[in-house]
Amino acid sequence: MSGPLSGTQFAGLAGGHGDPTALDVLRGGQLGRRRLLTVAAARAYGDDPLARRGLELLTRAERADPAAVAEVLAHPPLTGWARAAIGRPADAGYLAALAAAAATRAGLAFELTLPCPDGTLLLPTLGGAVDLTPGPTVVSARHGTVRIVPRDGPARWLPARRIAPAAGVEVTIDDQDPWRRRYHHPPAPRLADDAAADLSRLTGQAWRWLHVNLPAHADGLAGLLRSLVPLRPPPSGHAVSATSRDALGAIALSVPADPKTLALLLVHELQHTKLGALLDLVPLHGPGGPARYRAPWRLDPRPVGALLQGAYAHLGVAEVWRCRRAEGVTAAFEFAYRREQTARAVRQLTDAVELTDAGRSFVAGMAGTLRGWREPVDERVEAAVRDIADGGAVRWGLANLTPHPDEVDRAVRAWRREQPRPDDGPPPMVAPRPAAPALAVETGPEAAVRGRLLTGDTGPSMRDPSDRAYAEGDPVRALDGYRRRLSGDPGDTDAWVGLALAARRTGHPAAAVALATRPDLVRAVHRAVPDADLLALATWRLDAPASP
């Protein structure tokens, strides 16, 4: 079922970690994949002389020192370059540069002429020369020392900088490779020396925190992390991070302000790295498939693979906050909220028909870990988490579900005739929509509840009297306000969310469930019969499971 992994190794990964032997299998799988991709890329160039010379030099290096070649083939951007080269052969210079780096590491003597169209020349894992005169440039090496022969004037050599966050661990700061541009955020240019030193210090501190508090994740980083790719900070100033299936082993991030935030980012992206490497060995779900699942942390519908990736990453994030939950109300909230988000995602995955047998086993392992995290948190925190999680379900349904016209017509006719609700009709469509990476709600009852819990703030998120009443513990007054708002504007998403939350708090659980699971249908029927009592309509329409 788990291919090259034993059952124990697979189960450990499914639970969120993975022991060192499982990490060895994942690392070996990536190295083998990159070997095959490199050879396929070289062959795609046909009789290109530079590609042929590069492959010959790489073969010589492999015979002389396989470990040196493995070090270069483990360079994360190689995957993206090779896949691009196979599809459309270009940049044979990168293949030759990989070969030159491997041969240098192997101590071979060689001389190659490499293209240098923009005045920079990279030897992956070693460094790069800048300020060169554009054009063909001679690279030679002897006894492990590389030499760049500029055509005209001096050149500067910028070595690859490495971080040693723990004994026996070395991570490259990749701020040079042209193939590092694999992310939604642009990479930063080469860091100044003081900025690189700050990243090194911060990484060491984050690593030590993980070693003490989450040693399995520290081991995972030691086994799989090859490089950090600095990103330009976004305009918001919030730290961001990313990984790519075309560069597994690299974690891209904007440098955060403190080591605990960096530890959180590293664990988040480590989870993506592990799952991506596992998927290269073991199919967990079928290919493709429509985007129809709800990721509780996003507003757009997701295909099953993306939901699985997000759930596994959030499992790691929740575990970090679990370690920090005693730090205060914010940390307790983050733990409880991430735990709830992940649990809701895993429940959807449990029923996903696209999963393979191995995929179902993997999801069961995630569910088992979540069942073990039963630590209680403050009642106010638990209540806020449920409000915000339920509110997200309402928002997602209103944004993405479109009821079938026949279903709406049948429901409207039955309501007007005072008949029982009709049997289930055609299922709603999940409308495609642009990617929306985060469900950031700054208005409505969820924002008011969160602000009240974490800061006691009665600012912008609580300007609406209904939201303020709900957050302050008066759901009856809030319910009246949301009803009035919807009578004037049936498209008021915040009011629909508030109606669902206030209904549950005022003794209308069936209406709350209907609004959380099929808000699209309740809204569509209400538009056709605007005089209908909203709570009565939602209660009558209930045809959903007991929880969203």
N, C-alpha and C positions, 0 to 999 in steps of 0.2 A: 504494500500500500504506500509506503513512504520512500520507495526507490532506494537510493544509496544510503539513506539514513536508517538506523535501527529504530524499532518502535519506541524505545526509551528516549533516543535522541529527538525523534519527531515530537513526542509528547512534551519534552522539555521546551522546545521551541513554541509549541502551541500554547503552553502555559504562560508564555511571555518572555522566557529567558533563553535557554539553550546552554548546555554544558560545553566545556572546551572541546570535546570530541566532535560535537555537532557543529561548532564554529569552524573547526578544521575542515569538515566536509563542505560547508558553505564556501569557505575560502578556496578550497581546492576546486570546487565547481566553477567558481569565477575565473580562476587561473586557466583551467582547461578550456573554458569558453573563449577567453581572450586569445589563447593560442590558435584555436580553430579560426576565429574571426580574423586574426592577423594574417594567417596563411591565405584565407579566402580573399582578403583585401589585396594581398600581394598578387594573387593570380588574376584578380580583376583588372589589374593594370596591363595585363598581356605582356608585350615585349618592351615595355617602357624600360630604358636602360637604367635609370636611377632606381626604379622599383626592383629590378633584377639584382643590382648591386647591393641594395639594402637587404634583400632577403638572403643573399649569399653571406653577407657579413653577419647577419643575425644567426644564420646556421652555424657559422664558425664560432661565434660567441657561445652558442648553446653547447657545442662540443667541448669548448674549453672550460666553461664555468656555467652550468645550468642554473645555479642559484642567482648569478648576476642577471641572466636573462629573465628569470622569474621575477626579480625585483622590478625590472622595467615593464614587463607584461602586466604586473599588478597595478600599474599607473591607471587610475580610474578613467580619465578621459579617452583612453585607448578604445574603449567599447564604442563610443559615439563616433569617433573617427572611422573605425573599421566598418561599422554599419553604413556610414555615409559613403565610404569608398567602394563598398561592394555594390551599392545601388547606383552610384555615379562616380566612377574613378576620377579622383582629383587629389591634389596635394600629395603627390608621391614623396615630396620632401619630408613629410611627417614620418612616413615609414622609414626613410633613410635616417632621419634623426633618431628614431627609436633604436635602430640598429647601431648607430654611432654611440648612443648612450650605453647600450648593453655591451658593446665591444670595449668601451672604455672601462666599464666596471669589471669586465673579464680580464683586463690587462693586455688586450691585443694591440698590435701596431696596425694602423690603417690610415688611409687618406681618402676622403670623399669630398666631392664638390656639391654643395647643397644650394638650393635656391634661397634667395633672401630678398624678396621683392619689396619689403617695407623697412629694411634696415635693422630687423631683429631676427635672431636665430636661436631657437630653443632646442636644447637637448633634454628631453623629458627625464625627470628625476634628478638631473644634475644642475641645471640652471640655464641661463641664456645670455647671449651677447646682444648688446644694444649699441646704437650710434654707428652701425655699419653703413657703408655705402651700398645702396640697393644693387642687387645683382648676384651672380654666382659667387659663393664664398667657400674657401677651402677649410675643411675641418680635418685635423689629424690627431692622433693619439699615440702615445708610447708609454709603457709601464704604468698605465692607469692615469696618466695626465693628459688632459685634452688641450688642444691648441687651436684657436681660431686665427686664421690668416686673413686680416682685412685687406680689401683691394686698394683702399686709399685712406690713410690716416688711422689713428688709434681707435680701438673699440673698448667698451666697458663690459666686463663679465660680471653678471649678477647671479651668484650661486643660489640654488634652491635652499630655502631656510627651513630648518626642522625644529620641531618641538619635542622635548622628552618629558612628557607629563608624569611618567612613572618609570620605575626601573625596568629596563628591557623593552620599553615602548618608544617608538619614534613616529611622529606624524609630520608630514610635509605641509607647509603653508603654500598652497598652490595659487599664486597670484601672477603667473606668467603664461600658462599654457593657453594657446588660442582656442582649444576645444573645451575649455571649462565653461563656456557660455551655454549651459544646458538648463537654465532655471528661469522662473518667471520674473526674477529680479536681476538687474544687471550686475556683473561682477565688478568689484573694485579694482582699480589699477594696483600696481605693485605697492605694497605697504611701505611707508617710511620705517626706518629701523626702530624708532621708538614705538610706533604702532605695532610692529611685529613683536617687539618685546612685551608690550601690554597683552597681546593675544596669548603669547606663550605663558605669561604669569597667570592670566585668568584661566587658561586651560588646565594648568597644573592644579590650581585651587579647586576647580570644578571636578577634576578627576579624583582628587583626594576626598572630596565630599562624597562622591559616588562610591569610592572604595570603602569608606566607613559605613555608609548608609544603604547602598544598593550595590554590593560587590558583584552580583551577577551581571549588572549592566556595565560596570567598569571592565569586567572580563570581556564582555561582548565588544566594547569599543577597542580594547587591546587586540582582540582577534580580527576585527574587520575594518577598523578605521585606518585609512591610508593617508588621507589629506583633508585639510580644511580649506575651503574656498571662500575668501572674504567677499561679501556682497556690499554694494552701496546701501547705506541706510535708507529706508523709505521715508517719504516726507513726514509721516506721522512720528518718526523717531522710535517707534516700537521695534524691538528686535525681531527679525524674521529668519527663517531657516528653510532649507529645501534639500531634497535628494533627487536623483534621476536614475531610472533604470539603465540609462546609457552611461552611467558613471558610478556604479555601485562601489562603495569604499570611500567616496568623497562625501563630506557634509559641507554644504554651502550655508553661510550665515553672515548676518551683520553682527558685529561684535557688540554684545550686550554690556550692561554696566556692572554686573555683579556675577560671581561664580555660580550661585544657585540658579540664576536664569540660564546661564550657559549650560549647566548640567541638565536642566529641563529640555533645552533645545537638542542637546546631544542625544539624550534618551529617545526623544520623539523621532529623530532622524535615524537613530540606530535601529529602531523597530522597522522603519521602512526598508532599511538596508537588509536586515535579516530576512524579511518577508520577500523582498525582491530576489535575493539570492536563492531562497527556498523555491520560489516559483520557477526559477531557471532549471531546477532539478525535478520538481514534483508539481504536476498540474493540480491546482486546488479548485479550479472552476473552468467551465467551458469558455471558449473564446468569444469576444464581442458581447453582444446582448444589449438591449435597450437600457437607457438611463431611466430607471423607474423606482429606485429605492431612496428612502429618506435617510441621509446622514444627519444626525441631530445637531451637528455643528455647522451645517451649511444650509443654504436656502434653495439650491438647485438640486434636481434629481440626479442620482448617481448610478452607474452600472455596478454590478455586483463586485467586480474586481476593485473598483475605487472604494466601495463601502468596506470591503475586507481590509484594504490598506489603511483606511482611516481608523477603523475599529482597533486594529493591532497597534497603531501608533498611539491612539488614545488610551489603550491599556497601559502602555508605558508611562504616559503623562499622568494618568490617575495614580499609578504607583509612586511616582515622585511626590505628588501632593499627599499621598497617604503617609509618607515618611515625615512630611512637614505639617501635618494637620494640627499639631499641638501649638504651632507658632501663633495662632490667633484666629479670629473669626474669618478673615479672608482666606487663610490656608485651609481651614475646615470647610468653608464653602467650596473652594476649588476642588478639594478631594471629593466631596459628596456630589458635586455637579458633574465632574469628569466620570466618576463611577456610574452615575445615572445615565449620562450620554452613551457611554460605552455599552452598558447593559441593554439599552434600547436598540442600539445598532446590532448587537450580537443576537438579540431575539429575532430581528428581521433575517439575519444571515442563517439562523437555524432552519428557517422555512424556505430558503432560497433554492429553487429547483436547479439553478445553474451549477451548484457545487458538485464536485466529484466526491467519491467516498473519502478520499484523503482530505478534501476540503471540509466535509462534515465533521470528520474527526478533529481537524484543526480548530474549527469553531467550537466544538464541544470542550476542547482544552481551554480555550479562552473563557468560556462560560464557567468552567470549574474554578478558574482563578477568581473570577468575579464573585462567585458564591462564597469564597473564603474571606472576602473583604466585607465583613458584616459589622465593622466597628461603628458604634453609634456616634452621631454628632448632635449638636444642640438642636432642640425641636424647631427653633426659629430658622435654623439653617436648612433643616430637612423640608420645612414648609416652603421656603423660598426656592429651593432646588426644584421641587415639584411644580411650583407655579411657573418657573422659567422654562422647564423642560416641556410642560404641557402647552405653554404659550407658543413655543417653537413648533410644536406639532400643528397647531392651528394655523400659524403663519405659512408653514410649508404646504398644507392642504389648500389654502386659499391661493397661493402663488402657483401651484403646479397641477392641481387636479381640475379637470374639466368634465362635468357630468354629461353623460350621453343625453341628447335631447329627448329620446323616448323615455328615459328614466324620469326626467324632470316633468314631462307632460303627464305621465301616469300618476306621479305624486301630486301634482297640482289638481288633477281631476278628482283624485280620491279625497284630498283635503276639502275641496269645495263641496263634495257630496257627503262629507262627514263619514266617510268609510274608513275601515282600517287601512293602515299603510299597505301599499302593494308589495308583493314579493320582490326580491332583489331583481333589478333590471340589468341592463348591460353595464359592465364595470366602467368606471370613469377613465378617461384618457389622462396619461401623464404627459403634459405638454413639454416639449423640449424648450430649454431656455439657456441663455448664456451662463457660463461658469460664474459662480458667486462664492469665492473661497471661504468667506466667514459669515456666520449668522450674527452680525453685530447689531443688536437692537438698542437704540438710544432713546426711543419714545415708547409709550404704552405702559401697561401695568407691570411687565417684567422689569423694565428699566427702573420703575418706581420702587418695586419690591427690592431689587438688588441695591439700589442706592440707599434705601431706608435701612437695610440690614448692615451694609458694609461701612457706611459713612454717616448715617442719619441725615443724609442730604435731602432737602426739600426743594432742590433747584429745578433745572429745566425738565428733568424727567417726571416731575410731579406737579407741573403747572396745571394740568387738567384736573378738575375737581374729582372726576370719577377715579382716575389713577391714584390720586392722593388719598381718597377715601379707602380704596382697596388696600394700598400699602400700609395705611394706618389702622387697619383691622376693622373696617366698617363695610363689609361686602354688600349689605342690603342697600345702603346709599349708593355704592358703586354700581350695583346692578341697575338701579333706576336710571342712573346717569348714562350707562352704556345703552340701555334701551332707547333713551331719548336721542342719543347720538345716531344710532342706526336708523331710527325713523326719519331722520333728516338726511342721512348719507349712508345708504346701504353698502357703499364701497369702503367704509372706514375700517381698515384692517385692525388697527389698535382696539377699536370698540368690539369687534368680533372676538378678539383674544380676551378682552376684559369680560365679555359676556360669558365665555366658556369658563373662565376661572371663577368669576363670582357665582355662577350657577352651582358649581360644586360646593362652594362655601355656604350656600343658602338653602341646601336641602334639595337640589335638583341634579342628582348624579347622572341620571340618564341623559338629560339635556347636555351636561358637560361632556359626556363620552361622545355623543353624536357630533357635537361641535368640534371636538378634538380629532375625530376620525373622518368625518365627511362634512367639513365646513363648507365645501364647494356646493354640495347639494342643498344644504339648509339655506345658504345664501341665494342660490338660483330659485328655489321655491318661494322664498320670501320676496324676491323681486316680482314674482308673478302674483303673489297674494300679499301685498304690503301691509294690509290691515291685520294679518294674522299675528297672534301673540307669539313672540319669538321663542319663549321657553316652551310653550305648548307645542309649537311646530317642531322644535328640536327633539323634544321628548317623544313625540309621535313618530318622528323619522328614524328613531334609533334602530340601526340594523348593523351595529358594529361590535367588535369584541369589547371586553370589559375594560381594557386599558389601551392607550395609544401606543 
